């Protein structure tokens, strides 16, 4: 990648972080598309049911959470091309969707830690919280934060330190939700 391309990408990321209206639109879009994805997996008669009623269906909650994780992961990777992979992890480990607190926990594999990614996470989190509260969905009424993005470097993974230690865990091992598309040549070199 040329130096001017890197500079342009950094400028566009910074403009995304500072442009609250643009990020508000992105957060709205992410939530609405995740809701549409989740509802599309339901029986057609259930697709028009209000959110508080759907909130009692574990299959809907799981579908919404998965769709939101994947959409956020793809959006982060689009903004930060250095992201090598995105993983989800469950902080509680209960696996019971009815007790889901509404939060999304992601691990982002990056070559080195990025302050821009931290700032992006905070700004996107505010937009997600605001939009989900506007939906009047009781699960999110009292939420102050929804999104947690932790960065993990190849060194942390290699040595099993920091967030890299989670990949050696017996329970609650992070699950990959996004990775870059591979070229045909990459398949032949494995």
BELZINOR-V480705 format. One record per helix or strand. SS is the DSSP state (~ for helix, > for strand). FROM is the first residue (numbers start at 1). TO is the last residue. If there is no record, write none. Layout:
SS|FROM|TO + SS|FROM|TO
This chain:
~|3|18 + ~|20|40 + ~|51|54 + ~|58|79 + >|85|88 + ~|97|99 + >|104|109 + ~|115|134 + ~|138|140 + >|147|152 + ~|154|159 + ~|162|168 + >|175|179 + ~|184|188
